[in-house]
Amino acid sequence: MSYKKVILNEFGGPQVLQVVEEAALPEPEAGDVRIKVLVASATFTDTMVRKGIYYGFKETPPLSPGYDMVGAVDKLGAGVTGIEIGQMVADLTVFGAYTEYMLRLADSPVPVPAGLDPAEAVSMVLSYVTAYQMLHRIAKVQRGQKILVHGAGGAVGTALLELGALLDLEMYGTASKTKHELVKSLGGTPIDYKSEDFLVKMEAIGGVDAAFDAIGGDNFKRSFESLK
Ligand SMILES: NC(=O)c1ccc[n+]([C@@H]2O[C@H](COP(=O)([O-])OP(=O)(O)OC[C@H]3O[C@@H](n4cnc5c(N)ncnc54)[C@H](OP(=O)(O)O)[C@@H]3O)[C@@H](O)[C@H]2O)c1
């Protein structure tokens, strides 16, 4: 049976993405599972992979992008137990998920609870895992603390706000004006990074306990200065 996947033969703009058809499905070897991909994210990081500017990424074209996905287990390789055909699973693939079918080591995907919309479940993989790790494993924020989130209207930013709200954090988020209602609806106080100085605002409240900054450069230094 044939299947389609997206590949790039060189790094670059959106035009390098091509849909190609493979003549036969990949066959799982011992220890593999084959997954029928239902959804894959299109994240900021996928864009960096596509452009060839994702720090530390060693793969070279031709390759398929696709950092995460949710799919259904389609075929088991020899010796695979504990996972069933038809089971919905999620995986952090880093690349390769822009495809209808892919192989993974059987211990890589995790089960997705039945009844979830795959397109909603996939947001839990890269964006929410990133937000969770930063909040709980790196910053180790405590209930009621103050945080500053840059890109608060983005994928990771909104995940940080949702997870932060569970801890009753006092949250400030930089975002474009059009995303301020979204930031507010998630419990954050929006700051328009185009017209307001977030450092002045953070100093006025006595500083924050943690700042999450994927903007970098001078912004990062100013985030550091925003800390208590
Ligand atoms: N290491 C990891 O595991 C990991 C995982 C996921 C993401 N990331 C990284 O995290 C970053 C965000 O990813 P994402 O998926 O959340 O991207 P996204 O959904 O595209 O959101 C990025 C946000 O950045 C905002 N922004 C741009 N310039 C800004 C500035 N000067 N100040 C404040 N906000 C600004 C944009 O806000 P407006 O539209 O409001 O202007 C946009 O909402 C990326 O660098 C990505 O590579 C890392």
The ligand as a MOL file (V3000), in Angstrom:
LIG
                    3D

  0  0  0     0  0            999 V3000
M  V30 BEGIN CTAB
M  V30 COUNTS 48 52 0 0 0
M  V30 BEGIN ATOM
M  V30 1 N 13.4020 23.5800 23.7530 0
M  V30 2 C 12.1770 23.1110 23.6060 0
M  V30 3 O 11.8740 22.0080 24.0250 0
M  V30 4 C 11.1570 23.9690 22.9300 0
M  V30 5 C 9.9050 23.4410 22.7500 0
M  V30 6 C 8.9440 24.2330 22.1560 0
M  V30 7 C 9.2810 25.5160 21.7840 0
M  V30 8 N 10.5250 25.9840 21.9570 0 CHG=1
M  V30 9 C 10.8680 27.3560 21.5620 0
M  V30 10 O 10.0450 28.2660 22.2580 0
M  V30 11 C 9.7880 29.3970 21.4350 0
M  V30 12 C 8.2750 29.6340 21.3140 0
M  V30 13 O 7.6910 28.5090 20.6330 0
M  V30 14 P 6.1370 28.4530 20.3670 0
M  V30 15 O 5.8720 27.1370 19.7600 0
M  V30 16 O 5.4000 28.8790 21.5920 0 CHG=-1
M  V30 17 O 6.0120 29.5990 19.2450 0
M  V30 18 P 4.7180 30.4280 18.7660 0
M  V30 19 O 3.4610 29.7080 19.0800 0
M  V30 20 O 5.0070 30.8370 17.3730 0
M  V30 21 O 4.7530 31.7130 19.6990 0
M  V30 22 C 5.8190 32.5960 19.6690 0
M  V30 23 C 5.3340 33.9330 20.2120 0
M  V30 24 O 6.4420 34.8230 20.3190 0
M  V30 25 C 5.8810 36.1040 20.3460 0
M  V30 26 N 6.9180 37.1090 20.1590 0
M  V30 27 C 7.6620 37.3940 19.0620 0
M  V30 28 N 8.5340 38.3790 19.3460 0
M  V30 29 C 8.3540 38.7080 20.6510 0
M  V30 30 C 8.9680 39.6490 21.5440 0
M  V30 31 N 9.9670 40.4570 21.1490 0
M  V30 32 N 8.5430 39.6920 22.8350 0
M  V30 33 C 7.5600 38.8980 23.2440 0
M  V30 34 N 6.9330 37.9870 22.4640 0
M  V30 35 C 7.3350 37.9040 21.1780 0
M  V30 36 C 4.7800 36.0910 19.3280 0
M  V30 37 O 3.8260 36.8960 19.9230 0
M  V30 38 P 2.8260 37.8940 19.2060 0
M  V30 39 O 2.1530 37.1670 18.0860 0
M  V30 40 O 1.9480 38.2530 20.3370 0
M  V30 41 O 3.6360 39.0660 18.6950 0
M  V30 42 C 4.3120 34.6150 19.3460 0
M  V30 43 O 3.0590 34.4670 20.0060 0
M  V30 44 C 10.4810 29.1250 20.1070 0
M  V30 45 O 11.7630 29.7150 20.1540 0
M  V30 46 C 10.6040 27.6210 20.0890 0
M  V30 47 O 11.6510 27.1500 19.2840 0
M  V30 48 C 11.4610 25.2390 22.5370 0
M  V30 END ATOM
M  V30 BEGIN BOND
M  V30 1 1 1 2
M  V30 2 2 2 3
M  V30 3 1 2 4
M  V30 4 1 4 5
M  V30 5 2 4 48
M  V30 6 2 5 6
M  V30 7 1 6 7
M  V30 8 2 7 8
M  V30 9 1 8 9
M  V30 10 1 8 48
M  V30 11 1 9 10
M  V30 12 1 9 46
M  V30 13 1 10 11
M  V30 14 1 11 12
M  V30 15 1 11 44
M  V30 16 1 12 13
M  V30 17 1 13 14
M  V30 18 2 14 15
M  V30 19 1 14 16
M  V30 20 1 14 17
M  V30 21 1 17 18
M  V30 22 2 18 19
M  V30 23 1 18 20
M  V30 24 1 18 21
M  V30 25 1 21 22
M  V30 26 1 22 23
M  V30 27 1 23 24
M  V30 28 1 23 42
M  V30 29 1 24 25
M  V30 30 1 25 26
M  V30 31 1 25 36
M  V30 32 1 26 27
M  V30 33 1 26 35
M  V30 34 2 27 28
M  V30 35 1 28 29
M  V30 36 1 29 30
M  V30 37 2 29 35
M  V30 38 1 30 31
M  V30 39 2 30 32
M  V30 40 1 32 33
M  V30 41 2 33 34
M  V30 42 1 34 35
M  V30 43 1 36 37
M  V30 44 1 36 42
M  V30 45 1 37 38
M  V30 46 2 38 39
M  V30 47 1 38 40
M  V30 48 1 38 41
M  V30 49 1 42 43
M  V30 50 1 44 45
M  V30 51 1 44 46
M  V30 52 1 46 47
M  V30 END BOND
M  V30 END CTAB
M  END
